[in-house]
Amino acid sequence: MNLHELKLAFEATYGKAPEAVYFAPGRVNLIGEHIDYNGGSVFPCALSFGTYLLVAENNESVINFKSLNQTESVALSLHQLTCPLDKSWVNYPLGVIAQFIKSSYEINEGFDLLFWGNVPNGAGLSSSAALEVVTAYAFNDLLGAGFDRTALAQIGQEAEHEFAYVSCGIMDQFASANGAKDHAVHLNCDTLEFELVPVKLEGVKILISNTHSPHKLDSGAYNQRVTECKKAVEQLNTVRTLKYLAELTEAEFKSIESVITDPVAQKRARHVVGEVQRTSDAVKALKAGDLTLFGQLMNASHVSLRDDYEVTGTELDCMASEAWKIDGVIGSRMTGGGFGGCTVS
């Protein structure tokens, strides 16, 4: 849908024109998977498609939530904005609004909200983060809160933790909030320091391929990986003090990995430490114009995610391995949380 069509849809829904329109992009992660909650660096870029939010005040003590992508519409009074709903898409924007209230910003006015996005749900391209960030951006404006984009990303992350019950890292919301055209975001997920790196692909294109096997981060498998990594950190702390797995070099990890008595946790840690190094090497390769090395690192990332982190699955493995056979494909890997979703090549 174009902007004109969205405004007509808002008028058809609420009987008036919207007063403001906001947009936040989805993201694709080029390399650095399952690293954000492990304190390492990631390398995502924002997409040209994402989520729109059209808003108008309604002179009622109600916020109306409507999405052109969902069948469910919800109306909540201003006294119902701090508790999650039972299994509803509204929890993503509602969780964001709740963070503003928690930060002592009063909402004394009702709003009519209409969302529409063209990030495919379940594709692993951060439709949920785009939904959170566009809501955070809108209410930051509407309430005059003055938060910067990094703070808006953190608001989105907290919303996902508290209202969607997914223990996600900061990458998705950060890439949506801080992405820039023709650049990828090299983000340190511990310090939140970041660099916009030009993506110069002479004669090469980035291709996102959807398995149409939807990933579901709320299924518990994602949170299980978070727990397994924490277990590895706890056991490693018996011989070396560290907060995150990403603090270890590959050589350091090899010298002490035997203290991780749980073989599954050991595999998860091996992926994280290796992926941190691959991400660093990939950013250097891109800056140097060495796309061949970048592609090799992408392939190695997928193998690690398949064998050590076990988050790929039949469809993603098939898509990546078939891409590796095609002349002209420099590299291909799963992107996003896994368990379905997309590859990036």
C-alpha positions as CSV (number, residue, x, y, z in Angstrom):
1,M,0.0,0.0,0.0
2,N,1.2,3.5,-0.6
3,L,0.8,6.5,1.8
4,H,-2.3,7.7,0.0
5,E,-4.0,4.3,0.4
6,L,-3.0,4.2,4.0
7,K,-4.6,7.5,4.7
8,L,-7.8,6.4,3.0
9,A,-7.8,3.3,5.1
10,F,-7.4,5.4,8.3
11,E,-10.4,7.6,7.2
12,A,-12.4,4.5,6.5
13,T,-11.6,3.0,9.9
14,Y,-11.9,6.1,12.1
15,G,-14.0,8.5,10.0
16,K,-11.3,11.2,9.9
17,A,-7.9,12.0,8.5
18,P,-4.7,11.0,10.4
19,E,-2.8,13.8,12.1
20,A,0.6,12.2,11.8
21,V,2.3,9.3,10.0
22,Y,5.4,7.5,11.3
23,F,7.6,4.7,9.8
24,A,10.3,2.3,11.1
25,P,12.2,-0.2,9.0
26,G,12.7,-3.9,9.4
27,R,16.3,-5.2,9.3
28,V,18.4,-8.0,7.9
29,N,21.5,-9.2,9.8
30,L,24.5,-9.7,7.5
31,I,26.5,-11.6,10.2
32,G,26.7,-11.8,14.0
33,E,23.8,-14.1,14.9
34,H,22.6,-14.7,18.5
35,I,25.4,-12.4,19.6
36,D,23.5,-9.4,20.9
37,Y,22.4,-11.0,24.2
38,N,25.9,-12.4,24.6
39,G,27.5,-8.9,24.7
40,G,29.2,-9.0,21.3
41,S,29.2,-7.0,18.1
42,V,26.6,-7.5,15.3
43,F,26.3,-6.2,11.7
44,P,22.7,-5.6,10.6
45,C,21.3,-3.2,8.1
46,A,17.9,-1.6,7.9
47,L,15.6,-2.5,5.1
48,S,13.6,-0.2,2.8
49,F,10.4,-1.9,4.0
50,G,9.0,-1.8,7.5
51,T,6.0,-0.6,9.5
52,Y,3.8,2.5,9.2
53,L,1.8,4.0,12.1
54,L,-1.0,6.6,11.4
55,V,-2.2,8.5,14.5
56,A,-4.9,10.9,15.5
57,E,-6.2,12.1,18.8
58,N,-9.8,11.0,19.5
59,N,-11.0,13.1,22.4
60,E,-11.8,10.0,24.3
61,S,-10.1,8.2,27.2
62,V,-9.3,5.2,24.9
63,I,-6.5,4.1,22.7
64,N,-7.7,2.1,19.7
65,F,-5.3,-0.4,18.2
66,K,-6.0,-1.5,14.6
67,S,-3.7,-3.2,12.1
68,L,-4.3,-3.8,8.4
69,N,-2.2,-7.0,8.8
70,Q,-4.3,-8.4,11.7
71,T,-7.9,-9.3,12.1
72,E,-8.0,-8.4,15.8
73,S,-8.7,-4.8,16.9
74,V,-8.4,-3.7,20.5
75,A,-9.7,-0.7,22.4
76,L,-8.1,0.0,25.8
77,S,-8.9,2.7,28.3
78,L,-6.1,4.9,29.6
79,H,-6.1,2.9,32.8
80,Q,-5.4,-0.4,30.9
81,L,-2.0,0.5,29.3
82,T,0.4,-1.2,31.7
83,C,-0.6,-4.9,31.6
84,P,0.0,-7.4,28.8
85,L,-3.0,-8.9,27.0
86,D,-3.4,-12.6,26.4
87,K,-1.7,-13.7,23.2
88,S,-2.3,-10.5,21.2
89,W,-0.2,-8.7,18.5
90,V,-1.2,-5.5,20.5
91,N,1.3,-6.5,23.2
92,Y,4.2,-5.1,21.0
93,P,2.9,-1.5,20.7
94,L,1.2,-1.7,24.1
95,G,4.5,-2.8,25.8
96,V,6.1,0.3,24.3
97,I,3.4,2.7,25.6
98,A,3.8,1.1,29.0
99,Q,7.5,1.9,29.1
100,F,6.7,5.6,28.6
101,I,4.2,5.4,31.5
102,K,6.8,3.7,33.6
103,S,9.1,6.6,32.8
104,S,6.5,9.0,34.3
105,Y,5.1,10.3,31.1
106,E,1.3,10.7,31.5
107,I,-1.1,9.8,28.8
108,N,-4.1,11.9,29.3
109,E,-5.4,11.8,25.7
110,G,-6.9,9.0,23.7
111,F,-5.5,8.1,20.3
112,D,-6.6,6.2,17.2
113,L,-3.8,4.1,15.9
114,L,-3.6,2.3,12.5
115,F,-0.6,0.1,11.7
116,W,0.4,-1.5,8.4
117,G,3.7,-3.2,7.6
118,N,5.2,-4.9,4.6
119,V,7.8,-6.9,6.6
120,P,6.5,-10.5,6.3
121,N,5.5,-11.9,9.7
122,G,7.7,-14.8,10.8
123,A,10.4,-14.1,8.2
124,G,13.0,-13.2,10.8
125,L,13.3,-9.7,9.4
126,S,12.2,-8.0,12.6
127,S,8.5,-7.2,12.0
128,S,8.1,-7.0,15.8
129,A,11.0,-4.6,16.2
130,A,9.7,-2.3,13.5
131,L,6.3,-2.4,15.2
132,E,7.9,-1.5,18.6
133,V,10.2,1.2,17.2
134,V,7.5,2.9,15.1
135,T,5.4,3.1,18.2
136,A,8.2,4.4,20.4
137,Y,9.1,7.0,17.8
138,A,5.5,8.1,17.5
139,F,4.8,8.4,21.3
140,N,8.2,10.0,21.8
141,D,6.9,12.7,19.5
142,L,3.3,12.8,20.8
143,L,4.4,13.1,24.4
144,G,7.4,15.3,23.8
145,A,9.6,12.9,25.7
146,G,12.8,13.8,23.9
147,F,14.4,10.3,23.9
148,D,17.2,9.7,21.4
149,R,17.0,6.8,18.9
150,T,19.2,4.6,21.1
151,A,16.8,5.1,24.0
152,L,13.8,4.3,21.7
153,A,15.5,1.0,20.7
154,Q,15.9,0.2,24.4
155,I,12.2,1.0,25.0
156,G,11.3,-1.5,22.3
157,Q,13.6,-4.2,23.7
158,E,12.0,-3.8,27.2
159,A,8.6,-4.0,25.6
160,E,9.5,-7.3,24.0
161,H,11.0,-8.7,27.3
162,E,8.0,-7.7,29.4
163,F,5.0,-8.0,27.1
164,A,6.1,-10.6,24.5
165,Y,8.2,-12.6,27.0
166,V,11.1,-12.9,24.6
167,S,14.6,-12.4,26.1
168,C,15.9,-10.7,23.0
169,G,19.0,-8.6,22.7
170,I,19.1,-5.1,21.4
171,M,20.1,-5.7,17.8
172,D,16.7,-5.7,16.0
173,Q,15.3,-2.5,17.6
174,F,18.7,-0.8,17.4
175,A,19.0,-1.5,13.6
176,S,15.5,-0.3,13.1
177,A,16.0,2.9,15.1
178,N,19.6,3.8,13.9
179,G,19.9,2.3,10.4
180,A,20.9,4.5,7.5
181,K,20.6,4.2,3.7
182,D,23.5,2.3,2.0
183,H,25.1,1.5,5.4
184,A,25.2,-1.4,7.8
185,V,25.4,-0.9,11.6
186,H,28.4,-2.3,13.4
187,L,27.0,-2.4,16.9
188,N,28.7,-3.3,20.2
189,C,25.7,-4.7,22.0
190,D,27.4,-4.3,25.4
191,T,28.4,-0.6,25.2
192,L,25.9,0.3,22.4
193,E,28.7,2.1,20.6
194,F,28.1,1.8,16.9
195,E,29.6,2.7,13.5
196,L,27.7,3.1,10.3
197,V,29.8,1.2,7.7
198,P,29.2,1.9,4.0
199,V,28.0,-1.2,2.1
200,K,29.7,-0.9,-1.2
201,L,28.7,-3.8,-3.4
202,E,29.9,-3.1,-6.9
203,G,28.0,-5.5,-9.2
204,V,26.7,-7.5,-6.3
205,K,23.3,-7.6,-4.7
206,I,22.0,-8.7,-1.3
207,L,19.2,-11.2,-1.7
208,I,16.8,-12.1,1.1
209,S,15.1,-15.5,0.6
210,N,12.0,-16.5,2.6
211,T,11.6,-20.2,3.5
212,H,8.0,-19.5,4.4
213,S,8.6,-21.6,7.4
214,P,7.8,-19.0,10.0
215,H,10.1,-18.6,12.9
216,K,8.5,-18.2,16.3
217,L,10.8,-16.7,18.9
218,D,8.0,-17.0,21.6
219,S,8.0,-20.8,21.2
220,G,10.7,-21.1,24.0
221,A,13.6,-22.3,21.9
222,Y,15.1,-18.8,21.7
223,N,14.8,-18.2,25.5
224,Q,16.4,-21.7,25.9
225,R,19.5,-20.6,24.0
226,V,19.8,-17.5,26.2
227,T,19.6,-19.8,29.3
228,E,22.3,-22.2,27.8
229,C,24.7,-19.3,27.2
230,K,24.2,-18.0,30.8
231,K,25.0,-21.5,32.0
232,A,28.2,-21.5,30.0
233,V,29.2,-18.1,31.5
234,E,28.5,-19.4,35.0
235,Q,30.7,-22.4,34.6
236,L,33.5,-20.4,32.9
237,N,33.5,-18.0,35.8
238,T,35.0,-20.7,38.0
239,V,38.3,-20.1,36.1
240,R,37.9,-16.7,34.6
241,T,35.8,-13.7,35.5
242,L,33.5,-12.6,32.7
243,K,30.1,-11.2,32.2
244,Y,29.5,-12.3,28.6
245,L,30.8,-15.0,26.3
246,A,31.8,-12.4,23.8
247,E,34.6,-11.3,26.1
248,L,36.6,-14.4,25.2
249,T,38.9,-14.8,22.2
250,E,38.8,-18.1,20.4
251,A,42.2,-19.0,21.9
252,E,41.1,-18.2,25.4
253,F,37.9,-20.2,25.0
254,K,39.8,-23.3,23.7
255,S,42.0,-23.2,26.8
256,I,39.1,-23.2,29.3
257,E,36.1,-24.7,27.4
258,S,36.5,-28.0,29.3
259,V,35.2,-26.4,32.5
260,I,31.7,-26.3,30.8
261,T,30.5,-29.7,31.9
262,D,27.2,-29.4,29.9
263,P,28.0,-30.5,26.3
264,V,25.1,-28.5,24.9
265,A,26.1,-25.3,26.7
266,Q,29.7,-25.9,25.5
267,K,28.5,-26.0,21.9
268,R,26.5,-22.8,22.3
269,A,29.5,-21.0,23.7
270,R,31.7,-22.2,20.9
271,H,29.3,-20.7,18.3
272,V,29.2,-17.4,20.2
273,V,33.0,-17.0,20.5
274,G,33.6,-18.0,16.9
275,E,30.8,-15.7,15.6
276,V,32.2,-12.7,17.4
277,Q,35.5,-13.2,15.6
278,R,33.8,-13.8,12.3
279,T,31.8,-10.6,12.6
280,S,34.9,-8.6,13.4
281,D,36.7,-10.2,10.4
282,A,33.7,-9.6,8.1
283,V,33.5,-5.9,8.9
284,K,37.2,-5.5,8.2
285,A,36.8,-7.5,4.9
286,L,33.9,-5.2,3.8
287,K,35.9,-2.1,4.5
288,A,38.7,-3.5,2.5
289,G,36.4,-4.5,-0.4
290,D,37.1,-8.2,0.1
291,L,33.7,-9.6,-0.6
292,T,35.1,-13.1,-1.2
293,L,36.2,-13.3,2.4
294,F,33.0,-11.7,3.6
295,G,31.1,-14.5,1.8
296,Q,33.3,-17.2,3.3
297,L,32.6,-15.9,6.7
298,M,28.9,-15.8,6.1
299,N,29.0,-19.5,5.1
300,A,31.0,-20.4,8.2
301,S,28.4,-18.5,10.3
302,H,25.6,-20.7,8.9
303,V,27.6,-23.9,9.6
304,S,28.2,-22.8,13.2
305,L,24.5,-21.9,13.6
306,R,23.5,-25.3,12.2
307,D,26.0,-27.5,14.1
308,D,26.8,-25.7,17.3
309,Y,23.8,-23.4,17.9
310,E,21.2,-25.7,16.3
311,V,18.8,-22.9,15.2
312,T,18.6,-23.5,11.5
313,G,16.4,-26.5,10.5
314,T,15.7,-28.3,7.3
315,E,14.4,-25.4,5.3
316,L,17.1,-22.9,6.1
317,D,19.8,-25.5,5.6
318,C,18.4,-26.5,2.2
319,M,18.2,-22.8,1.1
320,A,21.8,-22.1,2.2
321,S,23.3,-25.3,0.8
322,E,21.5,-24.8,-2.6
323,A,22.7,-21.2,-2.7
324,W,26.3,-22.3,-2.1
325,K,26.1,-24.4,-5.3
326,I,25.1,-21.5,-7.6
327,D,27.8,-19.7,-9.6
328,G,28.0,-16.1,-8.5
329,V,26.8,-16.6,-5.0
330,I,29.6,-15.3,-2.8
331,G,28.0,-16.4,0.5
332,S,24.7,-17.4,2.1
333,R,23.5,-17.9,5.6
334,M,20.4,-17.9,7.8
335,T,19.5,-14.5,9.2
336,G,17.6,-13.6,12.3
337,G,16.6,-15.7,15.2
338,G,16.4,-18.9,13.1
339,F,14.0,-21.8,13.6
340,G,12.6,-20.8,10.1
341,G,12.6,-17.4,8.5
342,C,15.0,-16.2,5.8
343,T,18.5,-16.6,4.4
344,V,20.6,-13.7,3.3
345,S,22.9,-14.2,0.3
